[in-house]
């Protein structure tokens, strides 16, 4: 990323995905003056085992939590599309909604997740919404967002084509960029603690996050978040 002021649009599936996947990098960019907006495709209305909880109550709670976490990170805005958790599909309607926000915000950089990551190691199956969010976002970025022939109805809304210059994919098994985040890992952890409906043991969470981000191949105690980056 260049040092000039620029906009970053984050497109992910659920509240807490931004902080879990790349919160320390986002905090670093916010400190550097990047303008960051979250676009979350669902409101996480299935993320609870509480028998007294309803999807509507959980959706409302998680939106409040996400806005608080985004404020800790330094993001300027959060937009929710509120598709149903666990039912996200890479449809024309979803792609149109993502293209609408790309053309409205005009980001230089898109951050999403790698749609090819079905599992990591032997103990983690990637959520279908994560994969779908990544696939729909890539399809929205190219060829649709920058092409007048795609979704011409958006032109009637005054939204001219816009082509982002970079895509950063988190949750990838093939990172080609590592962002050292020692200075902002504590911001990531503080933002994650705002997701009170999801975080039951903050102490264990911190241990897990530090273990996940520690790069033993680098000199010293180095934490880093990895991305597969495409530059056009």
C-alpha positions as CSV (number, residue, x, y, z in Angstrom):
1,X,0.0,0.0,0.0
2,X,1.2,3.5,-0.8
3,X,1.6,6.2,1.9
4,X,-1.0,8.5,0.3
5,X,-4.4,8.8,1.9
6,X,-6.6,6.0,0.6
7,X,-9.8,4.2,1.3
8,X,-10.1,0.5,2.4
9,X,-13.4,-1.4,2.1
10,X,-13.5,-4.6,4.1
11,X,-16.1,-7.1,2.9
12,X,-16.6,-10.1,5.2
13,X,-19.5,-12.3,6.4
14,X,-20.0,-11.8,10.1
15,X,-19.5,-9.4,13.0
16,X,-16.2,-10.2,14.6
17,X,-14.7,-11.4,11.3
18,X,-12.8,-8.1,10.8
19,X,-11.1,-8.3,14.2
20,X,-10.4,-12.0,14.1
21,X,-9.1,-12.1,10.6
22,X,-7.1,-8.9,10.3
23,X,-7.8,-6.5,13.1
24,X,-4.2,-5.6,13.9
25,X,-3.5,-4.8,10.3
26,X,-6.6,-2.6,10.1
27,X,-5.6,-0.8,13.3
28,X,-2.2,-0.2,11.8
29,X,-3.7,1.3,8.6
30,X,-6.2,3.4,10.6
31,X,-3.2,4.9,12.5
32,X,-1.6,5.7,9.2
33,X,-4.6,7.7,8.1
34,X,-6.4,5.1,5.9
35,X,-10.2,5.6,5.7
36,X,-11.7,2.2,6.6
37,X,-15.2,1.0,6.1
38,X,-16.7,-2.4,7.0
39,X,-19.3,-4.1,4.8
40,X,-20.6,-7.1,6.6
41,X,-22.9,-9.4,4.6
42,X,-24.7,-11.0,7.6
43,X,-25.4,-9.9,11.2
44,X,-24.3,-13.2,12.7
45,X,-27.8,-14.1,13.8
46,X,-27.0,-17.8,14.4
47,X,-23.9,-17.3,16.6
48,X,-25.3,-18.4,19.9
49,X,-26.2,-21.6,21.8
50,X,-28.4,-19.7,24.4
51,X,-31.9,-21.2,24.3
52,X,-33.4,-17.9,25.4
53,X,-31.8,-16.0,22.5
54,X,-33.6,-15.2,19.2
55,X,-32.0,-14.4,15.9
56,X,-33.5,-10.9,16.0
57,X,-32.1,-10.2,19.5
58,X,-28.7,-11.6,18.6
59,X,-28.5,-9.6,15.3
60,X,-29.2,-6.4,17.3
61,X,-26.6,-7.3,20.0
62,X,-23.9,-8.2,17.4
63,X,-24.4,-5.0,15.5
64,X,-23.8,-3.0,18.6
65,X,-20.8,-5.1,19.5
66,X,-19.4,-4.7,15.9
67,X,-19.8,-0.9,15.9
68,X,-17.9,-0.7,19.3
69,X,-15.1,-3.0,18.0
70,X,-14.8,-1.0,14.8
71,X,-14.4,2.2,16.9
72,X,-11.6,0.6,18.8
73,X,-9.9,-0.4,15.5
74,X,-10.3,3.1,14.0
75,X,-12.8,2.3,11.2
76,X,-15.0,5.1,10.2
77,X,-18.2,3.2,9.3
78,X,-19.9,-0.2,9.4
79,X,-22.6,-1.2,6.8
80,X,-24.7,-4.3,7.4
81,X,-26.5,-6.1,4.6
82,X,-28.1,-8.5,7.0
83,X,-28.4,-11.6,4.9
84,X,-29.2,-14.7,7.1
85,X,-26.2,-16.2,8.8
86,X,-25.2,-19.5,7.4
87,X,-27.3,-19.0,4.3
88,X,-25.2,-16.6,2.3
89,X,-25.0,-17.4,-1.4
90,X,-23.0,-15.9,-4.2
91,X,-26.0,-14.6,-6.1
92,X,-26.5,-11.6,-8.4
93,X,-28.3,-9.8,-5.6
94,X,-25.3,-10.2,-3.2
95,X,-22.8,-9.2,-5.9
96,X,-24.9,-6.2,-6.8
97,X,-25.0,-5.1,-3.2
98,X,-21.2,-5.4,-2.9
99,X,-20.7,-3.5,-6.2
100,X,-23.0,-0.8,-5.0
101,X,-20.8,-0.2,-1.9
102,X,-17.6,-0.4,-4.0
103,X,-18.9,2.3,-6.3
104,X,-20.3,4.4,-3.5
105,X,-17.2,4.3,-1.3
106,X,-14.6,4.1,-4.1
107,X,-11.9,2.2,-2.2
108,X,-8.4,1.7,-3.5
109,X,-8.1,-1.5,-1.5
110,X,-10.6,-4.3,-0.9
111,X,-10.1,-6.7,2.0
112,X,-11.9,-10.0,2.0
113,X,-11.2,-13.6,2.8
114,X,-9.7,-16.3,0.5
115,X,-12.6,-18.3,-0.9
116,X,-10.4,-21.3,-1.6
117,X,-9.8,-22.0,2.1
118,X,-12.1,-24.9,2.9
119,X,-10.1,-26.0,5.9
120,X,-6.9,-25.3,7.8
121,X,-4.8,-28.0,9.3
122,X,-6.8,-30.9,10.7
123,X,-9.0,-29.1,13.2
124,X,-10.8,-26.3,11.4
125,X,-13.4,-26.3,8.7
126,X,-13.9,-22.8,7.2
127,X,-17.4,-21.5,7.5
128,X,-19.4,-21.5,4.3
129,X,-20.2,-17.8,4.7
130,X,-16.5,-16.9,4.8
131,X,-15.9,-18.7,1.6
132,X,-19.0,-17.3,-0.1
133,X,-18.2,-13.7,1.1
134,X,-14.7,-14.0,-0.5
135,X,-16.0,-15.5,-3.8
136,X,-18.8,-12.9,-4.1
137,X,-16.4,-10.1,-3.4
138,X,-13.9,-11.2,-6.0
139,X,-16.7,-11.5,-8.5
140,X,-17.9,-8.0,-7.6
141,X,-14.4,-6.5,-7.9
142,X,-13.8,-8.1,-11.3
143,X,-15.3,-7.7,-13.7
144,X,-18.4,-6.0,-12.3
145,X,-17.4,-3.0,-10.2
146,X,-15.5,-1.2,-13.0
147,X,-17.7,-2.1,-15.9
148,X,-20.6,0.0,-16.9
149,X,-22.4,-2.9,-18.5
150,X,-22.7,-4.7,-15.2
151,X,-25.6,-3.7,-13.0
152,X,-26.6,-0.7,-15.2
153,X,-29.4,0.1,-12.7
154,X,-26.6,1.3,-10.4
155,X,-25.9,4.1,-12.9
156,X,-29.5,5.3,-12.2
157,X,-28.5,5.7,-8.6
158,X,-25.6,7.9,-9.7
159,X,-23.0,5.2,-9.0
160,X,-20.3,5.3,-11.7
161,X,-18.0,2.3,-12.2
162,X,-15.0,2.1,-9.9
163,X,-12.1,-0.4,-10.1
164,X,-10.1,-1.0,-6.9
165,X,-6.4,-1.4,-7.3
166,X,-5.7,-4.1,-4.7
167,X,-7.4,-7.0,-3.1
168,X,-6.1,-8.4,0.2
169,X,-7.4,-11.8,1.1
170,X,-7.2,-13.0,4.8
171,X,-7.7,-16.5,6.0
172,X,-5.5,-17.8,3.2
173,X,-3.2,-20.8,3.1
174,X,-1.0,-19.1,0.5
175,X,0.0,-15.7,1.9
176,X,2.4,-13.6,-0.2
177,X,2.4,-10.6,2.2
178,X,3.0,-10.6,6.0
179,X,2.2,-7.5,8.0
180,X,4.2,-7.2,11.3
181,X,1.6,-6.1,13.9
182,X,3.5,-6.0,17.2
183,X,2.4,-2.4,17.7
184,X,-1.3,-3.1,17.2
185,X,-1.9,-6.7,18.4
186,X,-3.2,-5.2,21.7
187,X,-5.7,-3.1,19.7
188,X,-6.9,-6.2,18.0
189,X,-7.4,-7.9,21.3
190,X,-9.2,-4.9,22.8
191,X,-11.5,-4.8,19.8
192,X,-12.2,-8.5,20.0
193,X,-13.3,-8.1,23.7
194,X,-16.1,-5.9,22.5
195,X,-17.7,-9.0,21.0
196,X,-19.0,-10.1,24.4
197,X,-21.7,-12.4,23.0
198,X,-18.9,-14.4,21.3
199,X,-16.0,-14.2,23.6
200,X,-16.5,-16.3,26.7
201,X,-12.9,-16.5,28.0
202,X,-10.8,-13.4,27.1
203,X,-7.7,-14.8,28.7
204,X,-7.8,-17.9,26.6
205,X,-8.6,-15.8,23.6
206,X,-5.5,-13.7,24.0
207,X,-3.3,-16.8,24.3
208,X,-4.9,-18.3,21.2
209,X,-4.5,-15.1,19.2
210,X,-0.9,-14.6,20.2
211,X,0.0,-18.2,19.4
212,X,-1.7,-17.9,16.0
213,X,0.1,-14.7,15.0
214,X,3.5,-15.5,16.4
215,X,6.1,-15.9,13.6
216,X,8.8,-18.2,15.0
217,X,10.9,-17.9,11.8
218,X,11.3,-14.2,12.3
219,X,13.9,-12.8,14.8
220,X,12.5,-11.9,18.2
221,X,8.9,-11.9,19.4
222,X,7.3,-11.0,16.1
223,X,3.5,-11.1,15.4
224,X,2.2,-10.8,11.9
225,X,-1.0,-11.2,9.9
226,X,-0.8,-12.9,6.5
227,X,-2.6,-12.1,3.3
228,X,-2.8,-13.2,-0.3
229,X,-2.6,-9.9,-2.2
230,X,-3.6,-9.2,-5.8
231,X,-2.5,-5.9,-7.3
232,X,-4.0,-4.8,-10.6
